[in-house]
Amino acid sequence: MVVDVGEGVESYAVGDAVFGFIDGRPGAHAELVAVPVDGLVAPVPEGWDPADAAPGMEGAHYAHACLRVTKVGPGDRVLVHGATGAIGTALVQLLHAEGVEVTAVCDQRPPDRPDLTEIGAARVVNVGDGARLDSVGGDYNAVIAASGHLSFAAARPLLRPGGSYVSNDMGRGGQNLLLAAVGPVARALDRHHALFPLPRADAALAAHLRRLMGRGAYRPVVDRVFDFGDLREAYAYVDTGRKIGNVVVTMPGGARSGRWSPLAPGRQPSAEHPRARPCHRHGRRLP
């Protein structure tokens, strides 16, 4: 919820319900934060509960970076490894919205959770049930390691000639950065190559994600909602590595209405205005 605006700001007013994400600014679960008007922030889509919209930016802005760097489009085939996390569930939906055929690879999806085909996956491979990764076949235009737990070496047999491997994790010893540095040469030679996505956090991307949410093409997956007083339990649940999508924490006085902000993965969260905050940690094996 906007409680004040800076001089010259005309696109927002006090009382507006907004959602967004601020990367790289660690902090406590504060109630207020100043955000740039041209940053990754947008009005809550009409008809949306703020707690459902709260995790709409973080995972999706990383996912969008992966989509953008691959340059895939309608009719292409992409495998998403680690498809049940915050980034993975967003990526499946964003790719589907672009007309891409998605194979989602996950680990031990709880039977009482929605199937990934419900959010756009054409095929789901559950390696936790004993399925082998090589059972998915090959000829993928891109393989994306959404949780950072699939190496370039493991991905190569799944790629078509000239196919791309993408991970937003630097990899052991920073190997993914090194591989991405020589990626343009390999790509020019029509060989398998690695790409490293660089997320952007601006108003244009925020507006794009909001439009997708508004028309039903993208909806952040919310696994559980915890009260702020149960914050320890919320983090404990995230640390099990069994969450599907996002965990949201509602702030005091807000319940499931009002203000929220995302938690940055693997560190203390930066804060937006209260009340509901998605609780993300991506450093887990196929979360």
C-alpha positions in Angstrom: 0.0 0.0 0.0 1.4 3.4 -0.9 1.7 5.7 2.1 3.5 8.6 0.5 4.9 9.6 -2.9 7.9 11.7 -3.8 7.8 15.1 -5.6 6.8 14.8 -9.2 5.4 11.3 -8.9 2.1 11.2 -10.8 1.6 7.5 -11.6 0.8 6.5 -8.0 -1.2 8.0 -5.2 -1.5 7.4 -1.5 -3.7 4.4 -0.9 -2.8 2.6 -4.1 -2.3 -1.2 -3.6 1.0 -2.1 -5.2 3.3 -5.2 -5.5 6.9 -5.5 -6.5 10.4 -6.6 -5.7 13.6 -4.9 -4.8 16.8 -6.9 -5.4 20.1 -6.5 -3.7 18.9 -4.6 -0.6 19.0 -6.8 2.4 17.0 -5.8 5.5 14.6 -7.0 8.1 10.9 -7.6 7.8 10.3 -3.8 7.9 6.9 -2.3 7.3 8.0 0.5 5.0 10.5 1.0 2.2 11.1 3.7 -0.4 11.0 2.3 -3.9 11.8 4.0 -7.3 8.8 4.8 -9.3 10.6 3.3 -12.4 11.5 0.1 -10.6 9.9 -3.3 -10.4 6.6 -2.2 -8.9 3.1 -2.1 -10.3 -0.5 -1.7 -9.1 -2.2 -4.9 -7.9 -4.2 -6.3 -10.8 -7.9 -5.7 -10.5 -9.7 -8.4 -8.5 -6.6 -9.9 -7.1 -6.0 -10.6 -3.4 -2.8 -8.9 -2.4 -1.5 -12.1 -0.8 -1.9 -13.8 -4.2 -0.2 -11.0 -6.1 2.6 -10.6 -3.5 5.0 -13.1 -5.1 4.3 -12.0 -8.6 7.5 -10.2 -9.4 10.5 -11.9 -7.8 10.5 -15.4 -9.4 9.0 -14.1 -12.6 11.7 -11.4 -13.1 14.4 -14.1 -12.9 12.3 -16.4 -15.1 11.8 -13.6 -17.7 15.5 -13.1 -17.9 16.0 -16.8 -18.7 13.3 -16.6 -21.4 14.7 -13.4 -22.9 18.3 -14.7 -23.2 17.3 -17.9 -25.0 15.3 -16.0 -27.6 12.9 -19.0 -27.9 9.5 -18.5 -29.4 6.4 -20.2 -30.7 6.9 -23.9 -31.5 10.3 -24.2 -29.8 10.9 -26.9 -27.1 12.3 -26.0 -23.7 13.0 -28.2 -20.7 12.8 -26.6 -17.3 14.7 -28.4 -14.6 13.6 -27.5 -11.1 10.1 -26.6 -12.3 8.3 -26.5 -8.9 10.2 -23.6 -7.3 9.3 -19.9 -7.4 11.3 -19.3 -10.6 10.4 -22.7 -12.1 6.6 -22.3 -11.8 6.8 -18.7 -13.2 9.1 -19.9 -16.0 6.7 -22.7 -17.1 3.9 -20.1 -17.4 5.9 -17.4 -19.1 7.2 -19.9 -21.7 3.7 -21.3 -22.3 2.4 -17.7 -22.8 5.0 -17.4 -25.6 3.8 -20.5 -27.4 6.8 -22.6 -26.3 6.3 -26.4 -25.6 7.5 -27.0 -22.1 8.8 -30.1 -20.4 8.9 -29.6 -16.7 11.3 -31.7 -14.5 10.6 -31.9 -10.8 11.5 -33.9 -7.7 8.8 -35.5 -5.6 5.9 -33.2 -6.2 3.4 -33.8 -3.4 0.2 -35.5 -4.7 -2.1 -32.9 -3.2 -0.4 -30.1 -5.2 -1.6 -28.9 -8.6 0.0 -30.7 -11.5 2.4 -28.6 -13.6 0.3 -29.3 -16.7 -2.3 -27.0 -15.1 0.0 -24.1 -15.5 1.3 -24.8 -19.0 3.7 -27.7 -19.1 3.1 -30.1 -22.0 4.9 -32.9 -20.1 6.0 -33.5 -16.5 8.9 -35.7 -15.5 9.1 -36.5 -11.8 12.6 -37.8 -11.1 11.7 -38.3 -7.5 9.5 -41.2 -8.6 12.4 -42.9 -10.2 12.1 -41.4 -13.7 15.4 -40.8 -15.4 16.3 -37.5 -16.9 17.4 -39.0 -20.1 13.8 -40.4 -20.5 12.7 -37.0 -21.8 14.6 -37.5 -25.0 16.5 -34.7 -26.7 16.3 -32.0 -29.4 15.4 -29.2 -27.0 16.1 -25.6 -28.1 17.0 -24.8 -24.6 17.4 -26.4 -21.2 17.0 -24.1 -18.2 18.3 -25.0 -14.8 15.7 -23.0 -12.8 17.0 -24.0 -9.4 20.7 -24.1 -10.5 21.1 -27.9 -9.9 21.7 -29.1 -13.4 25.1 -28.7 -15.0 26.0 -27.9 -18.6 27.5 -31.3 -19.0 24.3 -33.0 -17.9 22.2 -30.8 -20.1 24.1 -31.2 -23.3 22.7 -34.6 -24.3 19.2 -33.1 -24.2 19.9 -30.2 -26.5 19.5 -30.0 -30.3 22.5 -28.7 -32.3 23.1 -25.1 -31.4 20.8 -25.4 -28.3 21.2 -23.3 -25.2 21.8 -24.1 -21.6 20.7 -21.5 -19.1 21.3 -21.2 -15.4 21.0 -18.2 -13.1 23.4 -19.9 -10.7 27.2 -19.2 -11.3 27.9 -22.9 -10.8 30.8 -24.6 -9.1 33.8 -22.3 -9.3 31.9 -19.8 -11.4 31.9 -22.3 -14.3 28.6 -21.1 -15.8 30.0 -17.6 -16.1 33.1 -18.9 -17.9 31.0 -21.0 -20.2 28.7 -18.1 -21.0 31.8 -16.0 -21.9 32.6 -18.3 -24.7 29.0 -18.9 -25.6 28.8 -16.5 -28.5 31.6 -18.4 -30.3 29.9 -21.7 -29.7 26.6 -20.3 -30.8 28.1 -18.9 -34.0 29.4 -22.4 -34.8 25.9 -23.9 -34.1 27.2 -25.9 -31.1 25.7 -26.3 -27.6 26.4 -23.3 -25.6 25.8 -21.7 -22.2 24.0 -18.4 -21.5 23.9 -16.5 -18.3 20.7 -14.4 -17.7 20.9 -10.9 -16.4 17.6 -9.9 -14.8 16.3 -6.4 -15.3 14.1 -4.7 -12.8 12.2 -1.8 -14.4 8.7 -0.5 -14.8 8.4 -1.9 -18.3 8.9 -5.5 -17.0 6.6 -4.8 -14.0 3.9 -3.7 -16.4 4.4 -6.7 -18.6 4.0 -9.1 -15.8 1.0 -7.3 -14.4 -0.7 -7.6 -17.9 0.0 -11.3 -18.0 -1.5 -11.6 -14.5 -4.5 -9.5 -15.5 -5.4 -11.7 -18.4 -4.8 -15.0 -16.6 -1.6 -16.0 -18.5 0.5 -15.9 -15.4 -0.5 -16.5 -11.8 2.2 -17.0 -9.1 1.8 -20.3 -7.4 1.2 -19.9 -3.6 1.9 -23.0 -1.6 1.2 -21.8 1.9 0.4 -18.6 3.8 1.8 -18.0 7.3 1.1 -15.2 9.8 4.1 -13.0 10.7 4.1 -14.6 14.2 4.8 -17.9 12.5 7.8 -16.6 10.6 10.1 -19.3 12.0 7.8 -22.0 10.8 7.5 -20.3 7.4 11.3 -20.4 7.0 11.5 -24.0 8.3 9.0 -25.1 5.7 10.9 -23.3 2.9 14.1 -25.0 4.1 12.6 -28.4 3.7 12.9 -27.9 -0.1 9.4 -29.3 -0.6 7.5 -26.1 -1.3 5.7 -25.7 -4.6 6.1 -22.1 -5.9 6.0 -19.5 -3.1 5.3 -19.2 0.6 3.7 -16.0 1.7 3.9 -14.3 5.1 1.2 -11.9 6.1 2.2 -8.9 8.3 0.4 -7.9 11.5 -2.8 -6.0 10.9 -3.1 -7.1 7.3 -4.2 -10.7 7.3 -4.9 -11.4 3.6 -5.4 -7.8 2.6 -3.1 -4.8 2.2 0.6 -4.6 1.7 3.5 -6.9 1.0 7.0 -7.4 -0.2 9.2 -10.3 -1.5 12.0 -12.0 0.4 15.2 -12.2 -1.5 16.5 -15.8 -1.9 19.0 -17.0 0.7 19.2 -13.8 2.7 17.1 -11.5 4.8 14.4 -9.8 2.8 14.1 -6.3 1.7 10.8 -4.8 2.7 8.1 -3.0 0.9 4.9 -1.9 2.5 3.1 -4.5 4.6 1.2 -6.9 4.7 1.9 -10.1 2.8 5.4 -11.2 1.9 6.4 -14.1 -0.3 9.0 -16.3 1.3 11.5 -17.6 -1.3 14.7 -19.5 -1.1 15.9 -21.0 -4.3 19.1 -22.7 -3.0 17.5 -26.1 -2.7 17.7 -29.3 -4.8 14.8 -29.1 -7.2 12.6 -27.1 -4.8 
